[in-house]
Amino acid sequence: MKRILNPKVRRWLYGVSIAGLGVAVFYDLLPPESLAVWVPLVVALLNVPKEGGPPTDAG
């Protein structure tokens, strides 16, 4: 599973997911108001920092 969900793949899934949400709204599969819920979920699940590693707590 780690190999499949490496940072490079998660970045790709992030882009595809965000674009897919826009397409779903365009074709009336999702109401526009629902993006306020779906986009943060996608960000939380697939967010990868530019460096490619998991987010770290700098504190």
Beta strands, then each sheet from edge to edge (+ up, - down):
end
